[in-house]
Amino acid sequence: MLAARLHGPRDVRVEEVAEPDKGEVLVRVTATGICGSDLHTYLDARIGDTELRAPLILGHEFAGVRMDTGERVAVDPAQPCHRCRQCEHGHPNLCQRMHFCGLFPDNGSLAEYIRVPANTCVPVPDSIDDVSAAMLEPLGVALHATNLGKIRVGDRVAVIGVGPIGLLLIQTVRSEEHTSELQSPYV
């Protein structure tokens, strides 16, 4: 299969690679977004404390088709262990053994196929196209930020930075519904 692999700072190569063999579910990728974290990793071959130590397939905002069922899905890129103290106390987002698509050493979605845990696949109705389905991960980030901020209808807020997540954040805070009731499969 073809994949775009990062080999070092500003060094992405489209290459033929083996189909992934680790993970429960094989997903044929139909759309992938490029996040700011992907750009940081591309520019510096690192993000925060995570350094690129071998070629890596970037990408964590994506949608695709489960090859076992034919079902269209958006995929939560976060893969907590569900066994550590943080996970057991209801904080899987703080998992110390978290795997995350497109963050070294875990390959991401800038490839024809990716393998992921079955429980990270969220069914997508036909009314949502593949590109919009790939935007469900950044929407989950915006919903989570809105909920963390305890923003309510009628509150005044300032959004600094209007990239995709900033624009989605504006939409979530402008929602006519109570934002604390909005839920995301990614939170």
PEJO-V993550 format. One line per field, one symbol per residue. phi: phi as a letter, one per 20 degrees, with the letter a starting at -180 (. if undefined). Layout:
phi->???
This chain:
phi->.ebededrglcdcececfffcdofcedefdbcedegfffgfffdlableedfdagcefocdbcacffecmffbdcffecffmcfgfffencffdgfdfdbgndgeefddebfcbdbfgfeedgdfffdffffffefffffffffffffflfcgnfecddencfgfffffgfffegfefffefccfed
